[in-house]
Amino acid sequence: MRNPFVTNGYAGKQYFCDRKEETEIMQNLLLNENNIALISPRRLGKTDLIYHVFDNKEIKKNYHCFVVDIYATKNLSDFVNLLGKAVVDELRPKGKPVWKKFLDILSSLRSEITFDNNGNPVWGVGFGTLENPSITLDEIFEYFNKADKPCLVAIDEFQQITKYSDQTIEATLRTYVQQCTNAHFIFSGSQRHLMNGIFTSPSRPFYQSVTIINLHPLDLKVYTDFAAKKFEENGKHLERNVVSDIYERFSGVTSYMHRILNILFSRTENGGTCTVSMVDEAIEFIMKLSSDTYEALLYQMPDKQEDVFLAIAREGEAREVTGNKFLKRHKLPSASSVSSAIKGLLDRDFITYDKGVYSPYDKFFALWLKYKGII
C-alpha cells in the first residue's frame, strides 16, 4: 500500500489535490502562447502544479517540457549549466533523433557531453566549469527555436537571478525570451517581493511581459475532502477535524500538512480511525527527527542574526522590525543592526517577507524552537 500523502515531489494526478482552476488557467495560457509568472510562498505546491500542468495529455503529446530549479545557482554560468542539463535529461528518453538535434546545435560543449553504455547523452559539465556561458545560452535558445516541437520551459525559483553579480542578466534573458517564438515560459518564484520587482516594476526588462498568477493555500473543505477520501480508499478513516486542526496550525501550507498526514496515515491501522489526539504525537515525532538539523542551523547563525531570528519566531508574524517597540520588546541593539541581520536571514531563506510581514520560512523550525524551550 502506497502512502497517498506524497512528500517528495509530483507523483501523478491521483495524488494531486485540486488546483483545478489554476491548472486550467495555466494550460490555456500556455496553449495560447503566453508566458507566466507563478508566485507563491515556498511549500504551497507550485512546483508540483507545474508538473501537473505539464502532465496534460495535449501538452505531453505536442510539446517538449523542461523544468529547471535555479535555487542553488549563483551566476549565469550555474544557470546555463542547469538549463542545459534539464534539456538533455528531458530529451534523452525520447530517442536519438530528438536529442541529437540539441547536441548538433550545442557546439560549445560538444567535448563535455559523454555517453552511457546505451549510447545516450549524459550532461557532464560541472558547476563553475563553463568557460563561455553566454555562447552556450545562445545555443540553448537556438535549440528552443529550432526544436521539432514547441517547447515549454519552467524556471523555478526565478528570483535567484536578482542575486547574481551580473546586473544585465534580466535584460539578457528578456531579449532571448522575446525573440524565442517556438518556446514559452513559466517563471516561478517564492520570494514575492523579489518576483514582484522583476515583473511589475516599469523600469525592469520583464515588465508587462507575463501573466502573473499568485498561488494561495488550498481551500480547507477541498483539502479535507481529499485527505478523507485517501484514507477511505485505503481502508482507513479520518476525523475531519484532524485536517482543520493541522490547517489552522500551519496556515494551510500544503507541504507541512502533507508531511503530518503522511505520518498519521502510517500510524493508523487498517480499518482504524485517525483522530485529532494523534496530531501532537506526529508533530513531536517530526521535531525529534529534525532536532540535530535545527540545532546545527541555529549554531551556524551569526549572533546578531540569531537574535533577530528568535525575535521574529517569537512573534510568528513580525511587523515594523526596525521600530522602537520591536527593538525594546526583544532587547535588540539598533535599527541598523536589525536591518543588516534581516538581509542575511532573507538571503539564506531563514525568514520570508510578504506585505510588510516577516515570518520564519520553516514553520517546523519555529515549532522546534518552542519544543526545545528556546522561545
Sequence and secondary structure as in RCSB ss.txt:
>XXXX:A:sequence
MRNPFVTNGYAGKQYFCDRKEETEIMQNLLLNENNIALISPRRLGKTDLIYHVFDNKEIKKNYHCFVVDIYATKN
LSDFVNLLGKAVVDELRPKGKPVWKKFLDILSSLRSEITFDNNGNPVWGVGFGTLENPSITLDEIFEYFNKADKP
CLVAIDEFQQITKYSDQTIEATLRTYVQQCTNAHFIFSGSQRHLMNGIFTSPSRPFYQSVTIINLHPLDLKVYTD
FAAKKFEENGKHLERNVVSDIYERFSGVTSYMHRILNILFSRTENGGTCTVSMVDEAIEFIMKLSSDTYEALLYQ
MPDKQEDVFLAIAREGEAREVTGNKFLKRHKLPSASSVSSAIKGLLDRDFITYDKGVYSPYDKFFALWLKYKGII
>XXXX:A:secstr
   SS  SS   GGG    HHHHHHHHHHHHTT  EEEE  TTSSHHHHHHHHHTSHHHHHH EEEEEE TT  S
HHHHHHHHHHHHHHHHGGG HHHHHHHHHH GGGGGGEEE TTS EEE   TT  S HHHHHHHHHHHHHH SS 
EEEEEETGGGGGGSS TTHHHHHHHHHHH TTEEEEEEES HHHHHHHHH TTSTTTTSSEEEE     HHHHHH
HHHHHHHHTT EE HHHHHHHHHHTTT HHHHHHHHHHHHHHS TT EE GGGHHHHHHHHHHHHHHHHHHHHHH
S HHHHHHHHHHHHHSSB  TTSHHHHHHTT   HHHHHHHHHHHHHTTSEEEETTEEEES HHHHHHHHHTT  
